[in-house]
Amino acid sequence: MDTSKTDLHWMERALELADRAEQLNEVPVGALVVLDGEVVGEGWNHPISGNDPTAHAEMMALRAAAQKVGNYRLVGAELFVTIEPCTMCSGAIVHARIKRVIYGATEAKSGAVDSNCQLFSQPWINHDVEITRGVLAERCSKKISAFFQRRRDEKKAAKRAAKSLESN
């Protein structure tokens, strides 16, 4: 894959934003919107801590960008995100008129760009979105996998501790 230095640079920033989500014990996904070479919006997952089912990294970045630009249409903007967007986020990307989505890892369960419904390719979608896949994919995937492995390990440890208390 031929990935530009610019794409790598912005995906590095998205990975840093994913760290913010992880600090909140949220699924570590980060996103940013770039327009004319400038970051106009950033976001990271926080639906649990924010009590907001729409608080995905992409949604937060799109909201911040729209506020900064003063328009819900982000014509010509690019969205960098560490994992393949879901259906909700893909719909918002279309409505915002994002020019290009650059993502890291695929998301087999709920990815809506390539893994499942290929939303941007549907004939009824009224906006063309360019897609660049797999930018720093291994690092993005490892970040998510390590997070879920840690959560599974924590649950097992909690069960063992509870059993230990019961037997005493």
Secondary structure, 3 states (H helix, E strand, C coil): CCCCHHHHHHHHHHHHHHHHHHHCCCCCCEEEEEECCEEEEEEECCCCCCCCCCCCHHHHHHHHHHHHHCCCCCCCCEEEEEECCCHHHHHHHHHHCCCEEEEEECCCCCCCCCCCCCHHHCCCCCCCCEEECCCCHHHHHHHHHHHHHHHHHHHHHHHHHHHHHHHC
